[in-house]
Amino acid sequence: MDIDTRLGILAVAETGSNAVQFFSIGNGTITLVPGALGTTSTINAPTGLSVNQANHTVAVVSPQDQLVEVFQIPDATGSLPAISGAPGVTYPKTISLPD
């Protein structure tokens, strides 16, 4: 798991569920982010992730599929914030890892 402190969003890789879930962190609270993207992003057996706070993305590792999937992090309402610094990039972005 990792946190985008600028958005106040926790990203959690759930290996057994083949999903990444996003939670809004408040003052003493944690709430599942609503919406299809906010609730889960599907990836096969994720084992780790890392948040890029500059462009509000999360890179998720799937060793089983030998890839890294990069998702945009939703805000607390489930909406996708505008991304600066990555013009022309569309998400999710799949990066295959060589054998």
N, C-alpha and C positions, 0 to 999 in steps of 0.2 A: 504494500500500500504506500501511497505518497499523497501529499497535499499540495494543491494550488492555493497558496496563502492569499494571493491577490483576489481570487474568486471565492475563497472560503469553501472549496470543494475537495472532498476526500475521494480518491480513486482506489478501489479495492479489486485485486485480481482474485477470482474465485475459481480455483482449479477444478473442483468437483462439479461446478455448475457450468463450466465453459463460458464464463462471462466476466465482464468488468462492470462493477456497479459504482455509481456516483452518489455521494452523500453531501448534503449541505451542512456545514458546521456553524452553529450559532453559539450564543453565550450559554454554555451548559447544555446544549442540545445537539443532536445529530439526526438529520431527516433524509430519507431516501429522496433523491431528485425525481420529480414526476416526468412522465413522458417516455416514449419508446426509447429514445437515445439515452435520456437521463437514467432510466431504470437499469438497462443493461446494454452492453455492446458485446456481441458474440465473438469469441475467439476460442479455438480448440486448446484446452488444457493450459491456460495461462499460468506461468510460474513466477513472473515478476513484472514490475512496471516502473516507469520513471516519468515524472511530470516535468514538462518544460513550461515554466511560469511566464516566460517572455511571450510565447504565442498561444498559451492555454491549450496545449496538446499533451497527450499521454502516449508513450511508447510501451507496448505490451509484448512480452516475449512468449512465443509458443514453440518450445523445443520439439514438441511432437510433430509439428508441421514445418519446422525449421524456417520460421519467419518471425519478423517483428511487424506488428500492426500498429499504426499511429492513428489515434482518434482525436478529434477535437473535444475538449472538455466543455460540457454544458454549464450554464450558470444555475443558480438555485431554482429558477423557474422551469428549467429544462430547455431553455433557448440556447442557441449557439452564439456566443459573442463574436463581434467582428475581429478578424485576425489581422494584425499589422506585422509586417516583416516577412510574410510568406506569400507574396502575390503569385497567383496562378497555381497554387497548390490546392488540390482537392483532397478531402478526407472522407472515409478512411484511406490511408496510404499503406500499401503492403510492401515490405522489403524482404525478399527471399534471402536466406542464409545458405551459403554453399556447403556442400557435403564435406 
